[in-house]
């Protein structure tokens, strides 16, 4: 069975400029725009905004 394209794998890159990334899945139906989440950046040692990159 093929993986659904409704929930693609996306990379989230830190806006702090540290190069830290997270990998997650998102629902295209609920989040058609680029995903933005506040997550912990271990290099910056604080929570920062992570944005989806293409």
PQR file with spaces between the fields and no chain letter, atoms N, CA, C, O and H, PARSE charges and radii, in Angstrom:
ATOM       1  N    UNK     1       0.842   -1.174    0.000 -0.4000 1.5000
ATOM       2  CA   UNK     1       0.000    0.000    0.000 -0.0000 2.0000
ATOM       3  C    UNK     1       0.893    1.245    0.000  0.5500 1.7000
ATOM       4  O    UNK     1       1.844    1.335    0.777 -0.5500 1.4000
ATOM       5  N    UNK     2       0.583    2.185   -0.863 -0.4000 1.5000
ATOM       6  CA   UNK     2       1.385    3.401   -0.986 -0.0000 2.0000
ATOM       7  C    UNK     2       1.054    4.381    0.128  0.5500 1.7000
ATOM       8  O    UNK     2      -0.072    4.429    0.623 -0.5500 1.4000
ATOM       9  H    UNK     2      -0.189    2.112   -1.494  0.4000 1.0000
ATOM      10  N    UNK     3       2.054    5.159    0.511 -0.4000 1.5000
ATOM      11  CA   UNK     3       1.844    6.203    1.517 -0.0000 2.0000
ATOM      12  C    UNK     3       0.941    7.279    0.949  0.5500 1.7000
ATOM      13  O    UNK     3       1.038    7.630   -0.227 -0.5500 1.4000
ATOM      14  H    UNK     3       2.969    5.120    0.109  0.4000 1.0000
ATOM      15  N    UNK     4       0.073    7.794    1.782 -0.4000 1.5000
ATOM      16  CA   UNK     4      -0.860    8.822    1.349 -0.0000 2.0000
ATOM      17  C    UNK     4      -0.132   10.153    1.164  0.5500 1.7000
ATOM      18  O    UNK     4       0.702   10.535    1.985 -0.5500 1.4000
ATOM      19  H    UNK     4      -0.006    7.509    2.737  0.4000 1.0000
ATOM      20  N    UNK     5      -0.455   10.843    0.092 -0.4000 1.5000
ATOM      21  CA   UNK     5       0.102   12.180   -0.138 -0.0000 2.0000
ATOM      22  C    UNK     5      -0.656   13.237    0.657  0.5500 1.7000
ATOM      23  O    UNK     5      -0.311   14.418    0.615 -0.5500 1.4000
ATOM      24  H    UNK     5      -1.133   10.533   -0.575  0.4000 1.0000
ATOM      25  N    UNK     6      -1.692   12.812    1.384 -0.4000 1.5000
ATOM      26  CA   UNK     6      -2.433   13.744    2.219 -0.0000 2.0000
ATOM      27  C    UNK     6      -1.614   14.157    3.443  0.5500 1.7000
ATOM      28  O    UNK     6      -1.803   15.251    3.974 -0.5500 1.4000
ATOM      29  H    UNK     6      -1.973   11.853    1.419  0.4000 1.0000
ATOM      30  N    UNK     7      -0.691   13.270    3.898 -0.4000 1.5000
ATOM      31  CA   UNK     7       0.148   13.554    5.065 -0.0000 2.0000
ATOM      32  C    UNK     7       1.621   13.417    4.671  0.5500 1.7000
ATOM      33  O    UNK     7       2.252   12.408    4.986 -0.5500 1.4000
ATOM      34  H    UNK     7      -0.538   12.381    3.466  0.4000 1.0000
ATOM      35  N    UNK     8       2.173   14.420    3.986 -0.4000 1.5000
ATOM      36  CA   UNK     8       3.576   14.332    3.562 -0.0000 2.0000
ATOM      37  C    UNK     8       4.546   14.595    4.713  0.5500 1.7000
ATOM      38  O    UNK     8       4.186   15.215    5.714 -0.5500 1.4000
ATOM      39  H    UNK     8       1.661   15.240    3.730  0.4000 1.0000
ATOM      40  N    UNK     9       5.763   14.121    4.557 -0.4000 1.5000
ATOM      41  CA   UNK     9       6.839   14.393    5.515 -0.0000 2.0000
ATOM      42  C    UNK     9       7.408   15.770    5.200  0.5500 1.7000
ATOM      43  O    UNK     9       7.715   16.066    4.045 -0.5500 1.4000
ATOM      44  H    UNK     9       6.055   13.618    3.743  0.4000 1.0000
ATOM      45  N    UNK    10       7.551   16.616    6.223 -0.4000 1.5000
ATOM      46  CA   UNK    10       8.088   17.968    6.034 -0.0000 2.0000
ATOM      47  C    UNK    10       9.244   18.192    6.999  0.5500 1.7000
ATOM      48  O    UNK    10       9.297   17.600    8.077 -0.5500 1.4000
ATOM      49  H    UNK    10       7.302   16.375    7.161  0.4000 1.0000
ATOM      50  N    UNK    11      10.174   19.064    6.589 -0.4000 1.5000
ATOM      51  CA   UNK    11      11.293   19.458    7.452 -0.0000 2.0000
ATOM      52  C    UNK    11      11.006   20.833    8.018  0.5500 1.7000
ATOM      53  O    UNK    11      10.585   21.742    7.303 -0.5500 1.4000
ATOM      54  H    UNK    11      10.131   19.545    5.714  0.4000 1.0000
ATOM      55  N    UNK    12      11.241   20.970    9.311 -0.4000 1.5000
ATOM      56  CA   UNK    12      11.076   22.261    9.980 -0.0000 2.0000
ATOM      57  C    UNK    12      12.461   22.794   10.324  0.5500 1.7000
ATOM      58  O    UNK    12      13.219   22.122   11.022 -0.5500 1.4000
ATOM      59  H    UNK    12      11.583   20.232    9.892  0.4000 1.0000
ATOM      60  N    UNK    13      12.808   23.992    9.847 -0.4000 1.5000
ATOM      61  CA   UNK    13      14.120   24.591   10.096 -0.0000 2.0000
ATOM      62  C    UNK    13      13.983   25.749   11.064  0.5500 1.7000
ATOM      63  O    UNK    13      13.025   26.519   10.994 -0.5500 1.4000
ATOM      64  H    UNK    13      12.192   24.539    9.280  0.4000 1.0000
ATOM      65  N    UNK    14      14.950   25.871   11.971 -0.4000 1.5000
ATOM      66  CA   UNK    14      14.954   26.909   12.995 -0.0000 2.0000
ATOM      67  C    UNK    14      15.129   28.288   12.372  0.5500 1.7000
ATOM      68  O    UNK    14      15.895   28.461   11.424 -0.5500 1.4000
ATOM      69  H    UNK    14      15.729   25.245   12.027  0.4000 1.0000
ATOM      70  N    UNK    15      14.408   29.269   12.916 -0.4000 1.5000
ATOM      71  CA   UNK    15      14.556   30.649   12.452 -0.0000 2.0000
ATOM      72  C    UNK    15      15.679   31.363   13.195  0.5500 1.7000
ATOM      73  O    UNK    15      15.987   32.517   12.895 -0.5500 1.4000
ATOM      74  H    UNK    15      13.785   29.128   13.686  0.4000 1.0000
ATOM      75  N    UNK    16      16.299   30.675   14.174 -0.4000 1.5000
ATOM      76  CA   UNK    16      17.402   31.283   14.927 -0.0000 2.0000
ATOM      77  C    UNK    16      18.707   31.244   14.145  0.5500 1.7000
ATOM      78  O    UNK    16      19.702   31.823   14.579 -0.5500 1.4000
ATOM      79  H    UNK    16      16.048   29.738   14.417  0.4000 1.0000
ATOM      80  N    UNK    17      18.719   30.569   12.995 -0.4000 1.5000
ATOM      81  CA   UNK    17      19.918   30.527   12.165 -0.0000 2.0000
ATOM      82  C    UNK    17      20.946   29.509   12.624  0.5500 1.7000
ATOM      83  O    UNK    17      22.114   29.607   12.250 -0.5500 1.4000
ATOM      84  H    UNK    17      17.910   30.098   12.642  0.4000 1.0000
ATOM      85  N    UNK    18      20.538   28.529   13.428 -0.4000 1.5000
ATOM      86  CA   UNK    18      21.475   27.537   13.939 -0.0000 2.0000
ATOM      87  C    UNK    18      21.584   26.316   13.038  0.5500 1.7000
ATOM      88  O    UNK    18      22.507   25.516   13.191 -0.5500 1.4000
ATOM      89  H    UNK    18      19.589   28.448   13.732  0.4000 1.0000
ATOM      90  N    UNK    19      20.654   26.164   12.099 -0.4000 1.5000
ATOM      91  CA   UNK    19      20.677   25.006   11.212 -0.0000 2.0000
ATOM      92  C    UNK    19      19.985   23.785   11.786  0.5500 1.7000
ATOM      93  O    UNK    19      19.988   22.724   11.161 -0.5500 1.4000
ATOM      94  H    UNK    19      19.904   26.814   11.974  0.4000 1.0000
ATOM      95  N    UNK    20      19.394   23.912   12.960 -0.4000 1.5000
ATOM      96  CA   UNK    20      18.688   22.799   13.598 -0.0000 2.0000
ATOM      97  C    UNK    20      17.403   22.497   12.824  0.5500 1.7000
ATOM      98  O    UNK    20      16.697   23.421   12.418 -0.5500 1.4000
ATOM      99  H    UNK    20      19.391   24.774   13.468  0.4000 1.0000
ATOM     100  N    UNK    21      17.091   21.208   12.615 -0.4000 1.5000
ATOM     101  CA   UNK    21      15.874   20.815   11.911 -0.0000 2.0000
ATOM     102  C    UNK    21      15.121   19.752   12.689  0.5500 1.7000
ATOM     103  O    UNK    21      15.708   18.992   13.459 -0.5500 1.4000
ATOM     104  H    UNK    21      17.664   20.458   12.945  0.4000 1.0000
ATOM     105  N    UNK    22      13.824   19.711   12.478 -0.4000 1.5000
ATOM     106  CA   UNK    22      12.946   18.641   12.954 -0.0000 2.0000
ATOM     107  C    UNK    22      12.259   18.070   11.729  0.5500 1.7000
ATOM     108  O    UNK    22      12.062   18.778   10.741 -0.5500 1.4000
ATOM     109  H    UNK    22      13.348   20.328   11.852  0.4000 1.0000
ATOM     110  N    UNK    23      11.892   16.793   11.781 -0.4000 1.5000
ATOM     111  CA   UNK    23      11.146   16.155   10.707 -0.0000 2.0000
ATOM     112  C    UNK    23       9.818   15.694   11.284  0.5500 1.7000
ATOM     113  O    UNK    23       9.778   15.067   12.343 -0.5500 1.4000
ATOM     114  H    UNK    23      12.053   16.218   12.583  0.4000 1.0000
ATOM     115  N    UNK    24       8.723   16.008   10.581 -0.4000 1.5000
ATOM     116  CA   UNK    24       7.393   15.641   11.059 -0.0000 2.0000
ATOM     117  C    UNK    24       6.482   15.415    9.867  0.5500 1.7000
ATOM     118  O    UNK    24       6.898   15.582    8.721 -0.5500 1.4000
ATOM     119  H    UNK    24       8.755   16.518    9.721  0.4000 1.0000
ATOM     120  N    UNK    25       5.245   15.037   10.132 -0.4000 1.5000
ATOM     121  CA   UNK    25       4.233   14.889    9.097 -0.0000 2.0000
ATOM     122  C    UNK    25       3.167   15.942    9.330  0.5500 1.7000
ATOM     123  O    UNK    25       2.937   16.363   10.464 -0.5500 1.4000
ATOM     124  H    UNK    25       4.907   14.901   11.063  0.4000 1.0000
ATOM     125  N    UNK    26       2.510   16.371    8.243 -0.4000 1.5000
ATOM     126  CA   UNK    26       1.435   17.339    8.396 -0.0000 2.0000
ATOM     127  C    UNK    26       0.262   16.931    7.519  0.5500 1.7000
ATOM     128  O    UNK    26       0.419   16.197    6.543 -0.5500 1.4000
ATOM     129  H    UNK    26       2.698   16.029    7.322  0.4000 1.0000
ATOM     130  N    UNK    27      -0.903   17.416    7.885 -0.4000 1.5000
ATOM     131  CA   UNK    27      -2.109   17.163    7.108 -0.0000 2.0000
ATOM     132  C    UNK    27      -2.299   18.313    6.134  0.5500 1.7000
ATOM     133  O    UNK    27      -2.432   19.463    6.553 -0.5500 1.4000
ATOM     134  H    UNK    27      -1.030   18.011    8.678  0.4000 1.0000
ATOM     135  N    UNK    28      -2.313   18.022    4.858 -0.4000 1.5000
ATOM     136  CA   UNK    28      -2.512   19.086    3.864 -0.0000 2.0000
ATOM     137  C    UNK    28      -3.923   19.635    3.917  0.5500 1.7000
ATOM     138  O    UNK    28      -4.156   20.786    3.547 -0.5500 1.4000
ATOM     139  H    UNK    28      -2.205   17.087    4.518  0.4000 1.0000
ATOM     140  N    UNK    29      -4.865   18.827    4.371 -0.4000 1.5000
ATOM     141  CA   UNK    29      -6.255   19.287    4.453 -0.0000 2.0000
ATOM     142  C    UNK    29      -6.416   20.331    5.560  0.5500 1.7000
ATOM     143  O    UNK    29      -7.112   21.328    5.370 -0.5500 1.4000
ATOM     144  H    UNK    29      -4.676   17.892    4.671  0.4000 1.0000
ATOM     145  N    UNK    30      -5.779   20.110    6.710 -0.4000 1.5000
ATOM     146  CA   UNK    30      -5.903   21.043    7.837 -0.0000 2.0000
ATOM     147  C    UNK    30      -4.908   22.193    7.764  0.5500 1.7000
ATOM     148  O    UNK    30      -5.213   23.296    8.218 -0.5500 1.4000
ATOM     149  H    UNK    30      -5.213   19.300    6.863  0.4000 1.0000
ATOM     150  N    UNK    31      -3.719   21.959    7.201 -0.4000 1.5000
ATOM     151  CA   UNK    31      -2.655   22.971    7.127 -0.0000 2.0000
ATOM     152  C    UNK    31      -2.157   23.111    5.692  0.5500 1.7000
ATOM     153  O    UNK    31      -1.076   22.616    5.374 -0.5500 1.4000
ATOM     154  H    UNK    31      -3.470   21.063    6.833  0.4000 1.0000
ATOM     155  N    UNK    32      -2.913   23.771    4.818 -0.4000 1.5000
ATOM     156  CA   UNK    32      -2.464   23.888    3.427 -0.0000 2.0000
ATOM     157  C    UNK    32      -1.272   24.825    3.261  0.5500 1.7000
ATOM     158  O    UNK    32      -0.521   24.699    2.294 -0.5500 1.4000
ATOM     159  H    UNK    32      -3.792   24.173    5.077  0.4000 1.0000
ATOM     160  N    UNK    33      -1.086   25.774    4.200 -0.4000 1.5000
ATOM     161  CA   UNK    33       0.044   26.705    4.129 -0.0000 2.0000
ATOM     162  C    UNK    33       1.263   26.083    4.798  0.5500 1.7000
ATOM     163  O    UNK    33       1.210   24.961    5.300 -0.5500 1.4000
ATOM     164  H    UNK    33      -1.696   25.877    4.985  0.4000 1.0000
ATOM     165  N    UNK    34       2.358   26.833    4.795 -0.4000 1.5000
ATOM     166  CA   UNK    34       3.568   26.337    5.453 -0.0000 2.0000
ATOM     167  C    UNK    34       3.368   26.272    6.956  0.5500 1.7000
ATOM     168  O    UNK    34       2.780   27.172    7.556 -0.5500 1.4000
ATOM     169  H    UNK    34       2.401   27.745    4.387  0.4000 1.0000
ATOM     170  N    UNK    35       3.858   25.207    7.556 -0.4000 1.5000
ATOM     171  CA   UNK    35       3.686   24.957    8.977 -0.0000 2.0000
ATOM     172  C    UNK    35       4.695   25.776    9.778  0.5500 1.7000
ATOM     173  O    UNK    35       5.858   25.880    9.387 -0.5500 1.4000
ATOM     174  H    UNK    35       4.336   24.476    7.069  0.4000 1.0000
ATOM     175  N    UNK    36       4.259   26.358   10.894 -0.4000 1.5000
ATOM     176  CA   UNK    36       5.128   27.094   11.810 -0.0000 2.0000
ATOM     177  C    UNK    36       4.843   26.613   13.223  0.5500 1.7000
ATOM     178  O    UNK    36       3.704   26.689   13.682 -0.5500 1.4000
ATOM     179  H    UNK    36       3.315   26.273   11.212  0.4000 1.0000
ATOM     180  N    UNK    37       5.863   26.116   13.921 -0.4000 1.5000
ATOM     181  CA   UNK    37       5.715   25.618   15.283 -0.0000 2.0000
ATOM     182  C    UNK    37       6.832   26.165   16.157  0.5500 1.7000
ATOM     183  O    UNK    37       7.959   26.345   15.694 -0.5500 1.4000
ATOM     184  H    UNK    37       6.789   26.054   13.547  0.4000 1.0000
ATOM     185  N    UNK    38       6.520   26.430   17.426 -0.4000 1.5000
ATOM     186  CA   UNK    38       7.558   26.807   18.385 -0.0000 2.0000
ATOM     187  C    UNK    38       8.077   25.533   19.022  0.5500 1.7000
ATOM     188  O    UNK    38       7.334   24.815   19.690 -0.5500 1.4000
ATOM     189  H    UNK    38       5.605   26.283   17.803  0.4000 1.0000
ATOM     190  N    UNK    39       9.361   25.254   18.813 -0.4000 1.5000
ATOM     191  CA   UNK    39       9.982   24.053   19.350 -0.0000 2.0000
ATOM     192  C    UNK    39      11.327   24.423   19.975  0.5500 1.7000
ATOM     193  O    UNK    39      11.814   25.542   19.813 -0.5500 1.4000
ATOM     194  H    UNK    39       9.965   25.838   18.270  0.4000 1.0000
ATOM     195  N    UNK    40      11.915   23.468   20.688 -0.4000 1.5000
ATOM     196  CA   UNK    40      13.179   23.712   21.377 -0.0000 2.0000
ATOM     197  C    UNK    40      14.358   23.573   20.417  0.5500 1.7000
ATOM     198  O    UNK    40      14.464   22.583   19.692 -0.5500 1.4000
ATOM     199  H    UNK    40      11.519   22.560   20.819  0.4000 1.0000
ATOM     200  N    UNK    41      15.231   24.559   20.416 -0.4000 1.5000
ATOM     201  CA   UNK    41      16.460   24.530   19.624 -0.0000 2.0000
ATOM     202  C    UNK    41      17.611   24.288   20.593  0.5500 1.7000
ATOM     203  O    UNK    41      17.956   25.186   21.361 -0.5500 1.4000
ATOM     204  H    UNK    41      15.145   25.363   21.004  0.4000 1.0000
ATOM     205  N    UNK    42      18.220   23.091   20.581 -0.4000 1.5000
ATOM     206  CA   UNK    42      19.284   22.793   21.542 -0.0000 2.0000
ATOM     207  C    UNK    42      20.553   23.617   21.333  0.5500 1.7000
ATOM     208  O    UNK    42      21.321   23.802   22.277 -0.5500 1.4000
ATOM     209  H    UNK    42      17.939   22.361   19.957  0.4000 1.0000
ATOM     210  N    UNK    43      20.787   24.111   20.128 -0.4000 1.5000
ATOM     211  CA   UNK    43      21.972   24.938   19.877 -0.0000 2.0000
ATOM     212  C    UNK    43      21.767   26.319   20.489  0.5500 1.7000
ATOM     213  O    UNK    43      22.667   26.849   21.141 -0.5500 1.4000
ATOM     214  H    UNK    43      20.163   23.960   19.361  0.4000 1.0000
ATOM     215  N    UNK    44      20.589   26.905   20.283 -0.4000 1.5000
ATOM     216  CA   UNK    44      20.275   28.214   20.854 -0.0000 2.0000
ATOM     217  C    UNK    44      19.880   28.103   22.323  0.5500 1.7000
ATOM     218  O    UNK    44      19.868   29.105   23.038 -0.5500 1.4000
ATOM     219  H    UNK    44      19.858   26.475   19.753  0.4000 1.0000
ATOM     220  N    UNK    45      19.560   26.898   22.777 -0.4000 1.5000
ATOM     221  CA   UNK    45      19.164   26.587   24.149 -0.0000 2.0000
ATOM     222  C    UNK    45      17.921   27.356   24.592  0.5500 1.7000
ATOM     223  O    UNK    45      17.846   27.841   25.721 -0.5500 1.4000
ATOM     224  H    UNK    45      19.570   26.084   22.196  0.4000 1.0000
ATOM     225  N    UNK    46      16.939   27.461   23.678 -0.4000 1.5000
ATOM     226  CA   UNK    46      15.661   28.085   24.001 -0.0000 2.0000
ATOM     227  C    UNK    46      14.633   27.661   22.953  0.5500 1.7000
ATOM     228  O    UNK    46      14.984   27.061   21.938 -0.5500 1.4000
ATOM     229  H    UNK    46      17.000   27.067   22.761  0.4000 1.0000
ATOM     230  N    UNK    47      13.376   27.973   23.205 -0.4000 1.5000
ATOM     231  CA   UNK    47      12.320   27.692   22.255 -0.0000 2.0000
ATOM     232  C    UNK    47      12.285   28.807   21.204  0.5500 1.7000
ATOM     233  O    UNK    47      12.276   29.991   21.539 -0.5500 1.4000
ATOM     234  H    UNK    47      13.091   28.461   24.030  0.4000 1.0000
ATOM     235  N    UNK    48      12.266   28.413   19.946 -0.4000 1.5000
ATOM     236  CA   UNK    48      12.212   29.379   18.840 -0.0000 2.0000
ATOM     237  C    UNK    48      11.186   28.888   17.820  0.5500 1.7000
ATOM     238  O    UNK    48      10.693   27.763   17.906 -0.5500 1.4000
ATOM     239  H    UNK    48      12.273   27.451   19.674  0.4000 1.0000
ATOM     240  N    UNK    49      10.879   29.745   16.864 -0.4000 1.5000
ATOM     241  CA   UNK    49       9.945   29.406   15.802 -0.0000 2.0000
ATOM     242  C    UNK    49      10.641   28.563   14.744  0.5500 1.7000
ATOM     243  O    UNK    49      11.718   28.919   14.265 -0.5500 1.4000
ATOM     244  H    UNK    49      11.279   30.659   16.794  0.4000 1.0000
ATOM     245  N    UNK    50      10.025   27.449   14.384 -0.4000 1.5000
ATOM     246  CA   UNK    50      10.528   26.584   13.315 -0.0000 2.0000
ATOM     247  C    UNK    50       9.541   26.674   12.169  0.5500 1.7000
ATOM     248  O    UNK    50       8.333   26.555   12.377 -0.5500 1.4000
ATOM     249  H    UNK    50       9.151   27.160   14.774  0.4000 1.0000
ATOM     250  N    UNK    51      10.048   26.884   10.945 -0.4000 1.5000
ATOM     251  CA   UNK    51       9.198   27.010    9.767 -0.0000 2.0000
ATOM     252  C    UNK    51       9.442   25.854    8.801  0.5500 1.7000
ATOM     253  O    UNK    51      10.554   25.339    8.687 -0.5500 1.4000
ATOM     254  H    UNK    51      11.029   26.981   10.775  0.4000 1.0000
ATOM     255  N    UNK    52       8.378   25.462    8.114 -0.4000 1.5000
ATOM     256  CA   UNK    52       8.482   24.402    7.114 -0.0000 2.0000
ATOM     257  C    UNK    52       9.303   24.906    5.932  0.5500 1.7000
ATOM     258  O    UNK    52       9.118   26.029    5.461 -0.5500 1.4000
ATOM     259  H    UNK    52       7.474   25.880    8.207  0.4000 1.0000
ATOM     260  N    UNK    53      10.207   24.062    5.465 -0.4000 1.5000
ATOM     261  CA   UNK    53      10.963   24.407    4.260 -0.0000 2.0000
ATOM     262  C    UNK    53      10.598   23.439    3.164  0.5500 1.7000
ATOM     263  O    UNK    53      10.176   22.315    3.436 -0.5500 1.4000
ATOM     264  H    UNK    53      10.357   23.150    5.848  0.4000 1.0000
ATOM     265  N    UNK    54      10.758   23.863    1.933 -0.4000 1.5000
ATOM     266  CA   UNK    54      10.366   23.013    0.798 -0.0000 2.0000
ATOM     267  C    UNK    54      11.582   22.478    0.104  0.5500 1.7000
ATOM     268  O    UNK    54      11.461   21.743   -0.875 -0.5500 1.4000
ATOM     269  H    UNK    54      11.101   24.776    1.713  0.4000 1.0000
